[in-house]
Amino acid sequence: MDRVMHFFVKDYNNINSAAVRAKSGKTAGIIGIISNLLLFAIKLIAGLLSMSVAMIADAVNNLSDSASSIVLLIGFKLSEKPADGKHPFGHARIEYVTGMIVSFIIIVLGIQLVISSGQDILAPRETEYGVLTFVILGVSIVIKVWQALFYRSVGRHIRSEAIFATSFDSRNDVLVTSAILIGAVITQLTGFNLDGYLGLAVAIFIVISGIMLVIDTTNPLLGSPPDDELVTEIHKKILSYDGVLGMHDLTVHNYGEGRTFASVHCEVPAEEDILTSHDVIDNIERDFKRDLNINLVIHLDPIVTNDERTNALKENVVEEVRGIDERLSIHDFRVVWGRSHTNVIFDVAVPFDLDKSDAEIEAEITEAVHKINETYFAVMIIDRTDSNETAYGTVN
């Protein structure tokens, strides 16, 4: 599969290049248009010769696949458009919209196959299958299997949901054509026409697959969490710089492949010269753009590290918070010492899947801090976050 793409797309392995991704997507679309038009032509001929309505419908299905490939081609072409006044983050998310359109096409075709299969069950049609019909069906299956593997390989390589959706569509076409072939063989051997029943089973499967693909292609548009591998890489890279004590509140926005924006809070020693810390932050932002193609914005959080009383209290609070739930972590810890009472101020990172309300968590932590000393009052902000992010929350 890769050999085909290497032939048409120079530097195919450079998936971080927006130009390479766009050309790869467009090439996949053109290959899909040509191969599906070829399948439409040979299946239409076979369907007319055998008087098989199912095969003619399958030929029309391949014609619609060509339309899907055209949608794919247009989507990648439009995603190349640079940012403008109305779309300051570019047009790369059009690729997700393209994937959703392909998913809806799959559902519509599945529903049409349900209807046509039901009609065949209620009123079976006489068909005549010749050797040419079986040969054409066999060749069609081989081509569609190649298509499915080709789209899956390209989709994984350039991380494209739209092309992945198209690979599922090709796989479904393999099932449809295989069902027609099996039905034709059984009809020839037994005289009992199973074409409608097999078509109905495959059509239901196609509709379910289309619905699942709609969900998968909708998630990036709604805003899905970043991959765990990317979060881990970001944390390791930031914490590798001298002068960074910890980090929290990482947010990653994906406006399409190669259009990633992120923000994070980095904790630095309060006693360090602000210009020195700022220089470190500038270097991190510049390195992320160069190495990971991520537009990173960092908020600087000075942390007091040379106050033994504050550090000791922080350790106590961390222990109490973890006692409530080990997935909880705190950051932005500071203390306003007073004669009659002391305000202990911090943020609490809470995973989304923790089965407690913010009010319940706040009440438990407030009580825990009050147990340390009756004059201590917790002043906190609850931050709901991904569980992976919570695991990296700064607690020291």
Residue pairs with C-beta under 8 A, 6 or more apart in sequence:
1 149
1 150
1 153
1 154
2 12
2 153
2 157
4 31
4 150
5 12
5 24
5 27
5 28
5 154
5 157
6 12
8 23
8 27
9 20
9 23
9 24
9 27
11 17
11 20
12 20
12 24
12 157
14 20
15 21
15 157
15 158
15 159
15 257
16 258
16 293
17 258
18 80
18 92
18 257
18 258
18 259
19 80
20 158
21 76
21 158
21 160
21 257
21 258
22 76
22 77
22 79
22 80
24 154
24 157
24 158
25 72
25 73
25 75
25 76
25 79
25 95
25 154
25 158
25 160
25 162
25 163
26 73
26 76
26 77
28 72
28 150
28 151
28 154
28 163
28 166
29 69
29 70
29 72
29 73
29 76
30 69
30 73
31 69
31 150
32 65
32 66
32 68
32 69
32 72
32 147
32 151
32 166
33 66
33 69
33 70
33 73
35 143
35 147
36 62
36 63
36 65
36 66
36 69
37 62
37 63
37 66
38 143
39 59
39 62
39 65
39 140
39 143
39 144
40 59
40 60
40 62
40 63
40 66
42 136
42 139
42 140
43 55
43 56
43 58
43 59
43 62
43 136
43 140
44 56
44 59
45 136
46 52
46 55
46 59
46 132
46 133
46 136
46 137
47 53
47 54
47 55
47 56
47 58
47 59
48 56
49 130
49 132
49 133
50 127
50 128
50 129
50 130
50 133
51 125
51 126
51 127
51 128
52 125
52 127
52 129
52 133
52 180
52 184
52 195
53 116
53 120
53 125
54 116
54 120
54 180
54 183
54 195
54 196
54 199
55 133
55 137
55 180
57 112
57 113
57 116
58 140
58 173
58 176
58 177
58 180
61 109
61 113
61 173
61 176
62 173
64 105
64 109
65 169
65 170
65 173
67 105
68 101
68 102
68 105
68 166
68 169
69 166
71 98
71 101
71 102
71 105
72 98
72 102
72 162
72 163
72 166
74 98
75 94
75 95
75 97
75 98
75 99
75 101
75 162
76 95
76 98
76 162
78 91
78 94
79 90
79 91
79 92
79 93
79 94
79 95
79 256
80 91
81 87
81 90
81 91
82 90
82 91
83 89
83 90
83 91
89 255
89 259
89 261
90 255
90 256
90 259
91 256
92 255
92 256
92 257
92 258
92 259
93 220
93 221
93 255
93 256
93 259
94 256
95 160
95 161
95 162
95 256
95 257
96 161
96 162
96 217
96 220
96 221
96 256
97 221
98 162
99 160
99 161
99 162
99 164
99 165
99 213
99 216
99 217
100 214
100 217
100 218
100 221
102 162
102 165
102 166
102 169
102 213
103 165
103 210
103 213
103 214
103 216
103 217
104 210
104 214
105 169
106 165
106 168
106 169
106 172
106 206
106 209
106 210
106 213
107 206
107 207
107 210
107 211
107 214
109 206
110 172
110 203
110 204
110 205
110 206
110 207
110 209
110 210
111 203
111 207
113 176
113 199
113 200
113 202
113 203
113 206
114 200
114 203
114 204
114 207
116 199
117 196
117 197
117 199
117 200
117 203
118 196
118 200
119 196
120 193
120 195
120 196
120 199
121 196
121 197
121 200
124 193
124 195
124 196
125 193
127 184
127 187
127 193
127 195
129 184
129 187
129 188
133 184
134 181
134 184
134 185
137 177
137 180
137 181
137 184
138 181
140 177
141 174
141 177
141 178
141 181
144 170
144 171
144 173
144 174
144 177
145 174
147 167
147 170
147 173
148 167
148 168
148 170
148 171
148 173
148 174
149 167
150 167
151 163
151 164
151 166
151 167
151 170
152 164
152 167
154 160
154 163
155 161
155 162
155 163
155 164
155 166
155 167
156 164
158 257
159 257
160 257
161 216
161 217
161 220
162 217
164 216
165 213
165 216
165 217
168 209
168 213
172 202
172 205
172 206
172 209
175 202
175 205
175 206
176 199
176 202
176 203
176 206
179 195
179 198
179 199
179 201
179 202
180 195
180 198
180 199
182 194
182 198
183 193
183 194
183 195
183 198
183 199
184 195
186 192
186 194
187 193
187 194
187 195
220 254
223 253
224 254
225 252
225 386
225 388
226 252
226 254
228 388
230 252
231 250
231 252
231 386
231 388
231 389
231 392
232 388
233 292
234 250
234 252
234 262
234 264
234 288
234 292
234 294
235 247
235 250
235 392
237 284
237 287
237 288
237 291
237 292
238 244
238 247
238 264
238 266
238 284
239 246
239 247
241 280
241 283
241 284
242 280
243 268
243 269
243 272
243 276
243 277
243 280
244 266
244 267
244 268
244 280
244 284
245 267
245 268
245 269
245 303
245 305
245 394
245 396
246 266
246 267
246 303
246 331
246 394
246 396
247 264
247 265
247 266
247 267
247 392
247 394
248 264
248 265
248 267
248 329
248 331
248 332
248 347
248 349
248 383
248 389
248 392
248 393
248 394
249 263
249 264
249 265
249 299
249 331
249 347
249 383
249 385
250 262
250 263
250 264
250 389
250 392
251 262
251 263
251 264
252 260
252 261
252 262
252 294
253 260
253 261
253 262
254 260
255 261
258 293
260 292
260 293
260 294
260 295
261 294
261 295
261 296
261 297
262 288
262 294
262 295
262 296
262 297
263 296
263 297
263 298
263 299
264 296
264 297
264 298
264 299
265 298
265 299
265 300
265 301
265 331
265 332
266 281
266 284
266 298
266 299
266 300
266 301
267 301
267 302
267 303
267 331
267 394
268 277
268 280
268 281
268 300
268 301
268 302
268 303
269 277
269 302
269 303
269 305
270 302
270 303
270 304
270 305
271 304
271 305
271 306
274 302
277 300
277 302
278 300
281 298
281 300
284 296
284 298
285 296
285 297
285 298
288 294
288 295
288 296
289 295
289 296
301 331
301 332
303 333
304 310
304 334
305 311
309 337
310 333
310 334
310 335
313 335
313 344
313 372
313 376
314 330
314 333
316 372
317 330
317 333
317 344
317 346
317 368
317 369
317 372
318 329
318 330
318 395
318 396
320 365
320 368
320 369
320 371
320 372
321 328
321 329
321 330
321 348
321 365
321 368
322 328
322 329
322 395
323 368
324 361
324 364
324 365
324 368
325 354
325 356
327 350
327 351
327 354
327 387
327 390
327 391
328 348
328 349
328 350
328 354
328 361
328 390
329 348
329 349
329 390
329 391
329 393
329 394
329 395
330 346
330 347
330 348
330 349
330 393
330 394
330 395
331 346
331 347
331 349
331 393
331 394
331 395
332 345
332 346
332 347
333 344
333 345
333 346
334 345
334 346
335 342
335 343
335 344
335 345
336 342
336 343
336 345
338 375
340 375
341 375
341 376
341 377
342 373
342 375
342 376
342 377
343 377
343 379
344 369
344 376
344 377
344 378
344 379
345 379
345 380
346 378
346 379
346 380
347 380
347 381
347 382
347 383
348 361
348 365
348 380
348 381
348 382
348 383
349 383
349 385
349 389
349 390
349 393
350 356
350 358
350 361
350 382
350 383
350 384
350 385
350 390
351 384
351 385
351 386
351 387
351 390
352 384
352 385
352 386
352 387
353 387
354 361
358 382
358 384
361 382
362 378
362 380
362 382
365 378
365 380
366 377
366 378
366 380
369 376
369 377
369 378
370 376
370 377
370 378
385 393
